[in-house]
């Protein structure tokens, strides 16, 4: 495998993990009911959540780019079988959605 292909695979894995880890703060920012009810105190929670998410994403990028491995390969090195579990947990909702709604785009 060429070095460029290996590097692009690690970057693609980091981008995918970054996108999936951004779901939490995105969901929090859509909760207008809580924001209206708790005002500034809830806004602070959202800000802290976004900052923690950014720190986690930067750490994921750093680990994947430094090792040159895909995310599931790093997880398998940490704990054998963990990479397969993470892959299943990421893929299962999409597979369920595609089979439940019988979409051709999946």
PyMOL commands that set and color helices and strands:
alter all, ss='L'
color gray80, all
select helices_A, chain A and resi 3-21+23-29+32-38+40-67+71-78+82-101
alter helices_A, ss='H'
color red, helices_A
deselect
rebuild
show_as cartoon
